[in-house]
Amino acid sequence: VQLQASGGGLVQVGDSLRLSCAASGRTFSSYGMGWFRQAPGKEREFLAGITWNGGTIYYADSVKGRFTISRDNAKNTVYLQMNNLQPEDTAVYYCAAERARYISVIHTKAADFGSWGQGTQVTVSS
């Protein structure tokens, strides 16, 4: 599956953004999806994951309560709604698809994901 992330930009503290990740191919609905981010000089960080059918969702503590992951399999798209953005949220954000299909658990390690979008920059200005 090929992925393309969009929706990033420059925002102020407390603002919201919704990232989108559009997938090509008819197998999108069979893959669990995740969102990661990477700030300069830091490792790629897991943020949120959703199983292939949307039945299970998991968030990293750093974004729990502020970010919401969702998917629309009819549109081959996964979303990340980000609220109350803070300067520490500044990073390049990536969407990713699991390596295997029909996984019923959420993986949080980048190595478990086989397809990646190109990344979209989010900058939060104070």
Beta strands, then each sheet from edge to edge (+ up, - down):
strand 1: 2-6
strand 2: 9-12
strand 3: 17-24
strand 4: 31-38
strand 5: 45-50
strand 6: 57-59
strand 7: 67-72
strand 8: 77-82
strand 9: 91-101
strand 10: 113-116
strand 11: 120-125
sheet 1: 1+ 3- 8+ 7-
sheet 2: 2+ 11+ 9- 4+ 5- 6+
sheet 3: 2+ 11+ 9- 10+
end
